Amino acid sequence: MHILGVYNIKGGVGKTATAVNLAHLAATEGYRTLIWDLDPQAAATYYFRIKPKVKGSNKRLIKGKLDLDEVVKATDFENLDMLPADFSYRNMDLRLEEAKNPTKQLLKLLRPLSQAYDYVFLDCPPSISLVSENIFRAAEGLLLPLIPTTLSLRTYRQLLDFLEGHRITGLELMPFFSMVDRRKRMHLDVMKSLPDEHGELLKAQIPYASDVEKMGIHRMPVQAFAPKSVAASCYQALWLEMQRRLG
């Protein structure tokens, strides 16, 4: 089972759209796929037309009184299940702090699903917290959408410092440019310079595209309503490059 976090300290960078589209692509290719919406804003849950409510809330989950497979929901797409968000996730840090071995609770919850799924995508909340550290320690890799601006690069460097400071190793980092607008000089300059500094940067790029925004209207992945669009092709390229990176 591949566990992949889609993460950025910063919000509004295309994180949820990435998680939703990659999970859908994995399922379309026949992989048994789960997406876990860990963000209390519940955007991924909304895209899949599922009610943002977890029976018993995260308190029972963290305490081990509720198994993840008891709260999994089927989506409208074959091979694709969802663990919906719940507004109580805003307090997940507090619940984790109360647990024994608080940085590895998500991994403990996910392990029993290893025979049920080929891919698990974690749609992560935009912060750096105990929840984030749990994600880093549970995931095989992190997909990191970066808008090509100086602030996005600053938060990426903050993440690298955090991982080094907390001695979190073995995590496959897969940053890629997101919401690219080639009309902007700053975007072009950053995209030209960053690959020299960070060889881990993926070549696939996601453009700033109206079809991605329309996911909120259609409430489904881009490939489901605009399969021939530029955005759909870009997510396909990202999916293929991610698979090659994981080997």
N, C-alpha and C positions, 0 to 999 in steps of 0.2 A: 504494500500500500504506500503510495507516494503522498506525503502530506506537504502541501505548499501554502505558505502564507502570502497573501497579497497585501502589501503593507507600505505605509509611508507615515512618518511622524506628522506630516502636513496633510490637511484635508483638501478636497476639491481637486485632486490630481488625476482622477480617472481610475481609482482603485476598485471601486465596486463594479464599474462597467467591465474592467478586466477580469475580475473574479467570475462574474456572470457569464461572460462570453467564452472564457477558457473552459469553465465547467461544462458549458453546453457543447463545445467542440469535442471535449473528451467523451461525453456521453454519446454524441453523434457517431463517434468512431467505435462505439460498442463497449467502452470502458464503463464499469460500474462506478458511478461518480456521486460524491456528496459535496454539497457546498454548505458551510456553516457560517451564518451571518452573525458575527460577534459584535457588530456595531449596533448600539441601542437606537440609532437613527433608522435602522431597518430598511435601508434602500434596496438591498439585494432581495430581501423578503418581499418587498413591494413589487419588484420586477417580475417575480414568479407568482404573483397573485395569491400569496399565502398570508394568512392572518399572523401578525407579529406577536405571538403569544406562546410561551412555553409553559406547559402544565407543571405547576409546582415551582417554577422560576429557577434561577441559577443557584439559589441557596440550597435546594435539595440536590441539584446536580453536583455541586462542589462537595457536598457532604456525603456523596455516594449513595444517596437514598433514591436516586433516579438514574437509570441507565440512558445513554444517548439514544439507543435504538427505540426507546419508548416514546421519544419526542420527534423522531424523524418523520417528515412529511413527503409524500410523493409530489413531484411537479407535473406539469402538463407534458413533459418530455421523457421519452423512454430512457432508462438507465440513469436518470438524474433525480436524486433526492435532495432534500433540504432540511437543515436544522435551522428553523426560523430564529430571528432575533426576538428579544423580549426587552421591554423598557427597563426591567430590573437589571439588565446587563450593565447599566450605568454604575451599579454598586459591586461589580464583579471583583474589583481590586480588594474591597473590604472582605468579601467572602474568601478570596484566596489567602489573604493574610491570616485568616483564622484557621486555615487548613495546615495539616502536617506536610512538610516538604512543599511549601507554597509555590515554588517556581516550576514544578513539574506536574501540576494537577491536570492541565489540558491533555498532556501526553498520556496520563493515566486513564483519562476518560476515553481517549480515542483508541487506545490499544485493542479493546475488545472488538472493534469494527474492522480489524485488519483482514479478516476473511470475507467480509461483506463488500468491500470497496477496493477498486484499483487506484482511484484518485480521491483525495480530500482537499478541497480548496477552502482556506480560511479567509473570509473577508474581514479584515482587521480594522478596529477603530483607530482613528488618527490621534495617536498619543504615544508617549513612551512611558510605560508603567509596568506594574506587575503582570497585567494581562499580556502586554507586549513580550515580556521576558518569557512567559509561558509559551507563547507562540514561537519565539526563537528556539526554545528548547524542544518543542514538539515537532517542528517542521524540518523537512529535508532541505528545502530551499525557500528563498524569499523572492517573489517578483515585486520589483520596486518601480512603480511608474514615477517618472521625473519630468515635470514640465521644464523645458530648457531655459530656466531663469536662475539668477544668482541665489535667490532664496531657497529654491528646490535643492540646489547643489549644497547649500549650507546645511540643510536638514539631513542630506545623505551623509555628509561628513560627520554630523552629530551621531548618526546611527553607527557609523564605523567606529567612532570613539567609544560608544556605549558597548558595542560587542567586544572590543578589545579590553575595555576596563572590567567587564564582567566575565572575561575569559570564555566567551561563547565561540567555539570553533567548529569547523566541519559543516557549516551552513553554506549552501550554494547560493551566492548572491547574484541575482539576475536583474540589475537595473535596466531600464529601457526608457526611451523618450516617449512621453505621452502628451496629448493635447497640443501637438506640434502645429504651429502656425508659421509657415514659410514666408509669410509677408512681413514677419517681424525680424529686424536685424539682430536683436538679442538672441532669439531662438537659433538663428543660423550661426552666430558666433559661438554660442555654447556647444552646439552640436558638432562644430568643427574642432573645438579644443578638448572637450571632455574625453573622447576615446583615447587620447594620448596619455591621459592621467589615470584612466581606469579601464584596463583591458577586459574587465569582467562585463562591461556594458554590452547588452545584446544589440544586434544590428536592426532588428525589427523596431518599427516606430508606429505609434498610433496617432493619426492626425486629429486636429480639432475639427470635428465633423458633425453636421446636423443629424446624421443618422444615429450617432451615439446618443445625442440628446433626446431623440425620438423614442429611445427605449422606454422612457417614462410615459409616453403616450400609448405605445403598443403593449407595454408591460411584458416584454420578452427580449431575449438576446437579439443582437443585430442580425445574425445569420438567419433567424427565424422569419423576419419580415423584409429584410433587404439583403438577400444572400449574394447578390452580384455587386454590392456597393464597395467602394474603396475601403470603408471601415471594416467590413466583413473580411476582405482580403488581408487587411493588415493584422486583424486578430488571428486569422489562419496562419500567417507568417510567424506571429509571436508564438503560437501554439507549437508549430513545428520546430522552431529554434529552441524553445524550452525543452521539448522532448530530447532533442539532440544533446543539449547541455546536461540533462540528467543521465543520458546514456542508456 
